[in-house]
């Protein structure tokens, strides 16, 4: 069996490229289509042009060409996979060829992060980046938090790694279309530390579980009703994972999941959150799911504790 995890890429026999979107497989490898060979495509690799597919168009393409692979994500049969591209394998190549990646790696080297715990995913992993591509930088496991602190410190010093400017923040906010105001969005983002700029390029520090943290699959539950709750966060070890996971203290809800990156790292342990989403019943327990659609309307997570500290409430 092929060993895959979140943010790996798959290359199929048709040279279609998929981003792995789950740590676990059910009937195949759960992934999302990203690139397809197309003579009119805007990207190029080894003389072949590729078209990039965003979330909605990817599903349209798959329903037309491989409807049997379409579920809540795209489920790729292992027999169709020619190659697995792993983010950590791209580090030596990119350190030698890209000064921006080299600057991030150097910062993490100084913080004692092993290069085997680093990776780059997205278009750079596939070799299909262009001049507008962001850098999707991966760090595996608990050292992610040390890496995040190193990036935060680097942004406060002279060097290639810098804070995000307001224009870029507005671009990120507009792309996400969250249900919270820009001011509230910025208050939450101000302490996360997982985003930055390097030589004018936006980058994101993405969390991926180490192999020994991948234990049991996230079972699909039964959707019930929309609910807004206030609850105390008791564990946020996987708050930057995908989906983000918050264990909470609440009469009905066991934990809150966020499938939208906007609410990753949104609250710390001990903080009171307000969250609105869909209640999902899983066996004897219930969870609240935020980000049930690509642009989740009427769904959010906010740290009431943090907003109060900032004088926002």
RODREN-908346 format. One record per residue (C-alpha): x, y, z; residue number from 1. Coordinates in pm, 1 decimal, decimal comma. Example, Ala and Ser with C-alpha at 12.3 -4.5 7.8 and 13.67 -1.06 7.14 Angstrom:
REM RODREN-908346
        px        py        pz  pos
    1230,0    -450,0     780,0    1
    1367,0    -106,0     714,0    2
This chain:
REM RODREN-908346
        px        py        pz  pos
       0,0       0,0       0,0    1
     127,0     349,0     -90,0    2
     205,3     558,2     215,6    3
      48,0     901,3     179,8    4
     -57,6    1184,6     408,6    5
    -207,6    1530,3     394,2    6
     -41,9    1772,3     144,3    7
     139,2    1502,3     -55,7    8
      70,4    1516,1    -430,6    9
     -31,7    1225,5    -653,3   10
      57,0    1191,4   -1021,9   11
    -182,2     954,5   -1200,5   12
    -130,1     747,3   -1514,7   13
    -299,2    1030,7   -1708,2   14
     -48,5    1279,6   -1555,2   15
    -326,4    1443,9   -1356,9   16
    -197,4    1594,5   -1032,1   17
    -397,4    1572,0    -709,8   18
    -329,2    1720,0    -364,5   19
    -388,3    1461,6     -89,2   20
    -655,2    1600,5     143,9   21
    -677,9    1337,6     419,4   22
    -450,6    1130,4     641,8   23
    -669,9     826,1     587,8   24
    -810,0     648,5     286,6   25
   -1152,0     502,9     219,2   26
   -1179,5     302,2    -105,9   27
    -882,8     500,2    -240,3   28
    -665,1     803,2    -166,6   29
    -873,2    1106,1     -72,6   30
    -746,1    1405,0    -269,2   31
    -842,3    1710,6    -476,1   32
    -759,3    1760,2    -843,5   33
    -517,1    2049,6    -902,5   34
    -347,1    2021,2   -1246,9   35
    -430,0    1851,4   -1576,8   36
    -226,9    1846,2   -1903,0   37
    -383,9    2097,6   -2142,2   38
    -221,9    2245,3   -2454,5   39
    -381,1    2580,0   -2364,6   40
    -271,1    2562,8   -2000,0   41
     -84,9    2853,3   -1837,2   42
     172,5    2635,3   -1652,1   43
     452,5    2423,5   -1803,0   44
     662,9    2128,7   -1685,5   45
     911,3    1933,5   -1897,4   46
     761,7    2071,2   -2218,6   47
     402,8    1981,6   -2121,1   48
     147,0    2254,1   -2054,8   49
     -90,3    2217,4   -1759,5   50
    -412,4    2385,3   -1653,5   51
    -467,1    2462,3   -1286,4   52
    -808,6    2377,0   -1142,0   53
    -957,0    2557,3    -844,8   54
   -1202,6    2379,7    -615,4   55
   -1529,7    2429,2    -807,8   56
   -1394,8    2373,2   -1162,6   57
   -1202,6    2066,4   -1037,1   58
   -1529,7    1902,8    -933,6   59
   -1690,4    1993,9   -1268,2   60
   -1397,2    1836,6   -1453,5   61
   -1406,5    1521,4   -1240,2   62
   -1784,1    1477,6   -1272,1   63
   -1738,0    1485,5   -1649,1   64
   -1426,5    1268,3   -1680,5   65
   -1415,2    1044,5   -1368,4   66
   -1756,1    1063,5   -1196,6   67
   -1685,1     738,5   -1011,7   68
   -1400,2     914,8    -827,4   69
   -1622,0    1198,3    -698,7   70
   -1736,9    1194,2    -336,0   71
   -1702,6    1482,5     -86,5   72
   -1347,4    1493,9    -228,7   73
   -1190,4    1300,3    -518,4   74
   -1104,3     940,6    -432,3   75
    -812,9     819,9    -646,1   76
    -769,1     440,4    -678,1   77
    -416,7     341,4    -576,4   78
    -385,8     142,1    -901,6   79
    -410,2     473,5   -1094,2   80
    -120,0     640,2    -910,8   81
     212,1     658,1   -1092,8   82
     403,2     864,9    -837,5   83
     369,1    1024,0    -493,5   84
     534,2    1365,0    -454,2   85
     624,8    1429,9     -90,3   86
     682,1    1788,1      33,8   87
     993,8    1689,2     230,4   88
    1157,3    1548,5     -85,0   89
    1135,5    1892,0    -251,9   90
    1350,3    2070,9       6,6   91
    1699,9    1989,9    -136,6   92
    1591,9    2091,5    -489,4   93
    1427,4    2415,5    -379,7   94
    1706,1    2517,0    -139,0   95
    1943,7    2501,4    -435,4   96
    1714,3    2677,3    -684,3   97
    1498,8    2928,0    -494,6   98
    1640,5    3201,0    -268,9   99
    1303,2    3252,2     -94,7  100
    1272,9    2890,1      14,4  101
    1641,6    2897,3     108,9  102
    1574,4    3195,5     339,9  103
    1290,2    3015,0     518,7  104
    1493,5    2695,1     553,0  105
    1793,1    2887,9     688,4  106
    1570,9    3051,0     954,3  107
    1439,3    2711,1    1060,6  108
    1789,1    2558,9    1051,6  109
    1897,3    2817,7    1309,2  110
    1600,4    2716,9    1529,0  111
    1714,1    2354,5    1521,5  112
    1431,0    2225,2    1299,5  113
    1552,6    1915,0    1111,1  114
    1526,8    1946,0     734,7  115
    1348,8    1610,3     733,8  116
    1066,4    1788,7     920,3  117
    1034,0    2055,0     649,2  118
     858,4    2046,8     314,5  119
     704,2    2253,5      37,4  120
     369,0    2163,4    -116,0  121
     142,2    2322,2    -378,2  122
     264,5    2434,4    -719,3  123
     630,3    2435,2    -608,3  124
     612,2    2067,3    -514,1  125
     465,6    1989,3    -854,3  126
     722,4    2208,8   -1033,2  127
     436,9    2413,9   -1181,0  128
     485,6    2744,1   -1001,5  129
     484,4    3080,3   -1176,6  130
     590,0    3430,9   -1073,1  131
     261,3    3481,9    -883,9  132
     278,0    3156,7    -685,5  133
     272,9    3169,4    -307,9  134
     495,9    2937,7    -100,5  135
     311,3    2663,3      86,2  136
     576,8    2565,6     340,3  137
     511,8    2252,1     548,5  138
     651,4    2160,3     890,3  139
     570,4    1816,6    1030,5  140
     458,2    1743,3    1384,8  141
     509,7    1925,7    1716,7  142
     822,2    2112,1    1596,9  143
     580,7    2318,7    1385,1  144
     522,5    2543,4    1687,4  145
     897,5    2601,6    1729,2  146
     922,4    2677,7    1357,1  147
     633,6    2924,4    1383,2  148
     809,0    3103,0    1671,8  149
    1130,8    3120,7    1466,9  150
     944,1    3280,0    1175,0  151
     778,0    3527,5    1414,5  152
    1119,3    3625,7    1555,6  153
    1270,6    3658,9    1205,7  154
     996,7    3903,2    1103,6  155
    1107,0    4134,7    1386,3  156
    1464,5    4153,5    1258,0  157
    1632,4    4286,5     944,7  158
    1627,0    4021,9     676,6  159
    1434,7    3867,4     387,7  160
    1144,9    3742,6     605,9  161
     897,0    4021,2     672,3  162
     551,7    4093,6     808,3  163
     261,3    4081,6     566,1  164
     160,4    4423,2     434,2  165
    -197,6    4548,7     453,2  166
    -258,9    4498,8      80,6  167
    -174,1    4128,0     112,8  168
    -386,5    4090,4     427,5  169
    -681,8    4235,8     237,7  170
    -618,4    3992,1     -46,6  171
    -616,5    3699,1     199,0  172
    -934,4    3825,2     367,3  173
   -1115,0    3874,8      34,6  174
   -1012,3    3528,9     -85,9  175
   -1149,3    3365,2     229,7  176
   -1470,9    3570,8     250,1  177
   -1510,7    3506,4     625,1  178
   -1818,8    3592,8     829,6  179
   -1615,8    3812,6    1065,1  180
   -1511,0    4172,3    1000,5  181
   -1166,2    4259,3     864,6  182
   -1076,5    4418,2    1199,1  183
   -1172,5    4104,1    1391,5  184
    -995,3    3885,7    1133,9  185
    -676,7    4090,0    1182,7  186
    -697,2    4072,1    1563,0  187
    -704,0    3691,9    1544,7  188
    -431,4    3675,6    1279,5  189
    -205,4    3914,2    1474,5  190
    -100,5    3640,7    1716,3  191
     -93,8    3330,9    1494,4  192
     246,9    3395,3    1337,8  193
     211,4    3134,3    1064,4  194
     210,5    3368,3     766,6  195
     474,4    3601,5     627,7  196
     644,8    3752,9     323,5  197
     984,4    3657,5     184,1  198
    1139,9    3867,0     -93,3  199
     792,3    4002,0    -168,9  200
     625,8    3659,4    -187,3  201
     353,0    3548,8      52,4  202
     412,9    3222,8     239,9  203
     214,0    3011,2     481,3  204
     359,1    2775,7     743,9  205
     135,2    2467,9     718,9  206
     104,1    2203,4     989,6  207
     105,3    1834,5     893,2  208
      98,5    1552,5    1146,4  209
     404,1    1337,2    1202,2  210
     342,8     970,4    1124,6  211
     312,9     880,1    1494,3  212
      36,0    1141,8    1538,0  213
    -181,8     977,9    1272,8  214
    -390,4     739,8    1477,4  215
    -757,1     706,4    1395,8  216
    -965,6     832,6    1103,1  217
   -1212,6    1116,3    1139,9  218
   -1536,3     926,4    1092,6  219
   -1813,9    1088,9     892,2  220
   -2116,0    1171,8    1103,5  221
   -2477,6    1263,9    1041,2  222
   -2551,0    1632,9     984,5  223
   -2830,4    1764,2    1204,3  224
   -2890,0    2133,8    1280,4  225
   -2704,2    2463,5    1273,2  226
   -2599,1    2576,7    1620,3  227
   -2407,7    2858,0    1785,0  228
   -2220,9    2768,9    2101,9  229
   -1992,4    2923,2    2359,5  230
   -1740,1    2673,8    2494,5  231
   -1403,2    2658,2    2667,2  232
   -1115,2    2514,5    2461,8  233
    -937,8    2239,3    2655,8  234
    -692,5    2122,5    2385,9  235
    -565,4    2294,7    2070,9  236
    -270,8    2068,9    1974,7  237
    -419,6    2027,4    1625,7  238
    -564,2    2376,6    1587,5  239
    -342,4    2438,7    1282,1  240
    -415,4    2100,2    1122,2  241
    -661,4    2049,4     836,5  242
    -930,7    2027,0     954,7  243
    -843,4    2237,0    1260,0  244
    -946,5    2051,3    1578,3  245
   -1047,9    2207,3    1909,1  246
   -1144,0    1989,0    2205,1  247
   -1402,5    2181,9    2407,7  248
   -1586,8    2178,4    2737,8  249
   -1957,8    2195,7    2652,8  250
   -2280,0    2021,6    2759,2  251
   -2348,8    1881,8    2410,9  252
   -2046,2    1932,2    2184,6  253
   -1729,6    1723,0    2227,3  254
   -1510,0    1913,0    1979,9  255
   -1517,1    2176,9    1705,9  256
   -1372,1    2116,0    1358,9  257
   -1290,8    2384,4    1101,2  258
   -1249,5    2292,9     736,0  259
   -1170,2    2651,4     643,2  260
    -812,5    2771,6     694,8  261
    -941,0    3107,4     822,1  262
   -1018,0    2956,5    1162,3  263
    -703,5    2747,1    1203,1  264
    -519,0    2851,9    1520,7  265
    -811,4    3075,5    1612,9  266
    -805,4    3001,1    1987,8  267
    -570,5    2880,4    2261,5  268
    -635,7    2629,2    2541,7  269
    -833,7    2784,6    2826,2  270
   -1001,9    3043,2    2603,5  271
   -1375,2    3085,7    2560,2  272
   -1485,2    3060,3    2197,4  273
   -1803,3    3137,7    2012,3  274
   -1856,7    2902,4    1719,9  275
   -2138,9    2854,2    1473,3  276
   -2166,4    2563,1    1234,8  277
   -2347,8    2236,6    1172,2  278
   -2384,4    1979,6    1449,3  279
   -2270,6    1637,3    1334,5  280
   -2362,2    1324,0    1528,8  281
   -2084,1    1064,5    1538,0  282
   -2189,1     757,8    1734,9  283
   -2273,8     873,1    2084,8  284
   -2102,0    1210,7    2058,3  285
   -2164,3    1538,8    1876,9  286
   -1924,3    1780,7    1716,4  287
   -1965,5    2124,5    1561,3  288
   -1836,3    2154,2    1204,2  289
   -1738,9    2494,9    1066,6  290
   -1661,6    2536,6     696,5  291
   -1921,9    2300,8     555,5  292
   -1900,5    2471,5     216,2  293
   -1621,9    2643,3      20,1  294
   -1749,6    2986,6     128,6  295
   -1916,8    2907,0     463,4  296
   -2204,4    3143,4     525,0  297
   -2319,6    3192,9     881,6  298
   -2030,6    2984,7    1020,2  299
   -1734,1    3106,6    1224,1  300
   -1504,0    3061,5    1522,4  301
   -1398,1    3357,6    1734,1  302
   -1203,1    3369,7    2057,3  303
   -1415,8    3576,7    2293,1  304
   -1130,0    3574,7    2546,5  305
    -881,7    3721,3    2297,8  306
   -1125,3    3977,9    2159,5  307
   -1198,9    4097,8    2511,8  308
    -824,6    4129,9    2584,2  309
    -793,6    4339,0    2267,7  310
   -1079,2    4564,9    2384,0  311
   -1295,9    4454,8    2090,9  312
   -1596,3    4333,5    2295,6  313
